[in-house]
Amino acid sequence: MQTIIVFLGPSLEREAAEAILPTEYRPPAKRGDLLRAAQDGAAIIGLIDGVFHQESAVAHREILAAIKAGVTVVGASSMGALRAAEMDTLGMTGIGEIYRMYKSGELISDDEVALVFDPETGFSLSEPLINIRFTLREAERQGVISPEDHATLLTAAKSVFYPQRTYGRIVSAAGAALGWETQERFLVFVKLHAVDRKREDAIECLRHIARIDGRV
């Protein structure tokens, strides 16, 4: 088995990650971390979570340097999906629906996957816009909200600064445009059925790495 280093934060809890791929996990990547991982002997680097605005983000040139050094770099879910969509033609491997949406141009801004989290526990303190998009689609599919409600809630979500995005804040931002009964119905729905697309893509990424390393 090869040396694998994965940068993981709030996209997936560590216990679940280790059950899929027992390996070395490091906190969300900041600038220079991928180069250090390559220097530490990683043959495969999984980039799932990375910092966005707190510190300097992972640079394209360090990903390219790792690839040129023979390291397999796989990205998904969050910063990994964003960078993979930008660099898959240069050798980075992208995994998951969020990567595909960035690649197709359906998603553009890093605001789609940005959130704030507790650095001690890794627990998410806000909801990324991409998860909100998938949750709204599912709520409409199940008849919890109408297409018009969907549009209203998405507009409200975009209007809230990303560190403050929670479903409660989004419903408040929608205000009177959303009926009281719809507000209550939607908030009950998200408590039980909110879609975590970032988590699903992180799982898919770890399973992909396990396969290419011959662990499954």
C-alpha positions in Angstrom: 0.0 0.0 0.0 1.1 3.5 -0.8 1.4 6.5 1.6 -1.8 8.4 1.5 -2.5 11.8 3.1 -6.0 13.2 3.1 -6.9 16.8 4.0 -10.3 16.6 5.8 -12.4 18.9 7.9 -16.2 19.5 8.2 -17.2 17.7 5.0 -17.0 14.3 6.8 -16.5 13.2 10.4 -13.2 11.5 11.0 -14.6 8.3 12.4 -16.6 7.7 9.2 -13.6 8.6 7.0 -11.3 6.1 8.8 -13.9 3.4 8.4 -13.7 3.8 4.7 -10.0 4.6 4.3 -7.6 4.0 7.3 -4.8 6.5 6.6 -3.3 9.8 7.7 -5.7 12.6 8.0 -4.7 16.2 8.2 -6.8 19.4 8.9 -8.2 21.5 6.1 -5.4 22.4 3.7 -3.9 25.9 3.6 -1.2 27.2 1.2 1.9 25.0 1.3 0.3 22.0 2.9 0.2 19.9 -0.2 3.8 20.5 -0.9 4.6 19.4 2.6 2.5 16.3 2.2 4.5 15.4 -1.0 7.7 16.1 0.8 6.6 13.8 3.6 6.3 10.9 1.1 2.7 10.9 0.1 2.1 9.0 -3.1 -1.6 9.9 -3.1 -3.0 13.1 -1.7 -6.8 13.5 -1.1 -7.8 17.2 -1.0 -11.3 17.4 0.4 -11.4 20.4 2.7 -9.3 23.5 2.6 -9.3 27.0 4.1 -10.9 29.8 2.0 -10.7 33.2 3.6 -9.2 32.5 7.0 -5.7 32.0 5.6 -4.1 31.7 2.1 -5.8 28.9 0.1 -4.1 26.0 -1.5 -2.2 27.3 -4.6 -2.6 25.9 -8.1 1.2 25.8 -8.5 1.7 23.5 -5.4 -0.8 21.1 -6.8 0.9 21.1 -10.1 4.3 20.6 -8.4 3.0 17.6 -6.6 1.6 16.1 -9.8 4.9 16.7 -11.6 6.6 14.9 -8.7 4.5 11.8 -9.4 1.9 12.3 -6.7 -1.7 11.3 -7.5 -3.8 14.3 -6.4 -7.6 13.6 -5.9 -10.1 16.4 -5.1 -13.7 16.4 -4.1 -16.5 18.0 -2.0 -15.1 21.4 -1.1 -11.8 23.1 -1.9 -10.9 19.8 -3.6 -13.8 19.9 -6.0 -13.0 23.6 -6.9 -9.3 23.0 -7.5 -10.0 19.7 -9.4 -12.3 21.5 -11.8 -9.6 24.1 -12.5 -6.8 21.6 -12.8 -8.1 18.3 -14.1 -6.6 19.0 -17.5 -3.2 19.2 -15.8 -3.5 15.8 -14.1 -5.6 16.3 -10.9 -8.5 13.9 -10.5 -11.9 15.2 -9.7 -14.6 13.1 -8.0 -18.2 13.7 -7.2 -21.2 15.8 -8.2 -19.9 19.1 -6.9 -16.7 18.7 -8.9 -18.8 17.9 -12.0 -21.0 21.0 -11.4 -17.9 23.3 -11.1 -16.5 21.6 -14.2 -19.6 22.2 -16.2 -19.9 25.8 -15.1 -23.1 25.3 -13.2 -21.2 26.4 -10.2 -18.7 29.2 -10.3 -18.0 30.8 -7.0 -16.1 29.3 -4.1 -18.9 30.7 -2.0 -20.9 27.6 -3.0 -18.8 25.4 -0.7 -17.6 27.8 1.9 -18.6 27.6 5.5 -17.3 28.3 9.0 -16.5 25.5 11.4 -15.2 25.0 14.9 -11.5 24.5 14.6 -11.4 22.3 17.7 -14.2 19.9 16.8 -14.5 20.4 13.1 -18.3 20.9 13.5 -19.9 23.0 10.9 -21.4 26.3 12.2 -23.0 27.4 8.9 -24.5 25.6 5.9 -22.7 25.7 2.5 -24.8 27.0 -0.4 -24.3 23.8 -2.4 -26.0 21.7 0.3 -28.8 24.2 0.5 -29.3 23.9 -3.3 -29.7 20.1 -3.0 -31.9 20.3 0.0 -34.2 22.8 -1.8 -34.5 20.4 -4.8 -35.4 17.5 -2.5 -37.9 19.6 -0.6 -39.6 20.5 -3.8 -39.5 17.0 -5.1 -41.2 15.8 -2.0 -43.9 18.5 -2.2 -42.7 20.3 0.9 -42.2 23.6 -1.0 -43.5 24.8 -4.4 -41.2 25.9 -7.3 -41.9 29.5 -6.3 -41.0 28.8 -2.7 -37.8 27.1 -3.9 -36.8 30.2 -5.9 -37.6 32.5 -2.9 -35.5 30.4 -0.5 -32.6 30.2 -2.9 -32.6 33.9 -3.4 -32.7 34.4 0.4 -29.8 32.0 0.9 -27.7 33.8 -1.6 -28.4 37.1 0.2 -27.0 35.8 3.5 -23.2 36.1 4.0 -21.8 32.6 4.0 -20.6 32.5 7.7 -24.2 33.2 8.7 -26.0 30.8 6.5 -28.3 28.5 8.5 -31.7 27.3 7.5 -33.3 29.4 10.2 -31.5 32.5 9.0 -32.5 31.8 5.4 -36.2 31.4 6.3 -36.0 34.7 8.2 -34.4 36.4 5.2 -37.2 35.1 3.0 -39.7 36.8 5.3 -43.2 37.4 4.3 -42.5 36.1 0.8 -42.8 32.6 2.4 -46.0 31.8 4.2 -45.9 30.9 7.9 -47.0 27.3 7.3 -44.5 26.8 4.6 -41.7 28.2 6.8 -42.6 25.7 9.6 -43.0 22.8 7.2 -39.6 23.5 5.6 -37.8 23.8 8.9 -39.2 20.5 10.1 -38.1 18.9 6.8 -34.5 20.1 7.0 -34.1 18.8 10.6 -34.8 15.3 9.3 -33.9 15.4 5.6 -31.4 18.1 4.8 -29.1 16.9 2.0 -25.4 16.9 2.7 -23.9 16.7 -0.8 -20.4 17.6 0.4 -20.4 14.6 2.8 -21.6 12.3 0.0 -18.9 13.5 -2.3 -16.2 13.1 0.4 -17.3 9.5 0.9 -17.1 8.9 -2.9 -13.6 10.4 -2.9 -12.3 8.2 -0.1 -13.8 5.1 -1.8 -12.1 6.1 -5.0 -8.7 6.5 -3.3 -9.2 3.1 -1.6 -9.8 1.5 -5.0 -6.8 3.0 -6.8 -4.6 1.9 -3.9 -5.9 -1.6 -4.1 -7.5 -1.6 -0.7 -10.9 -2.7 -2.0 
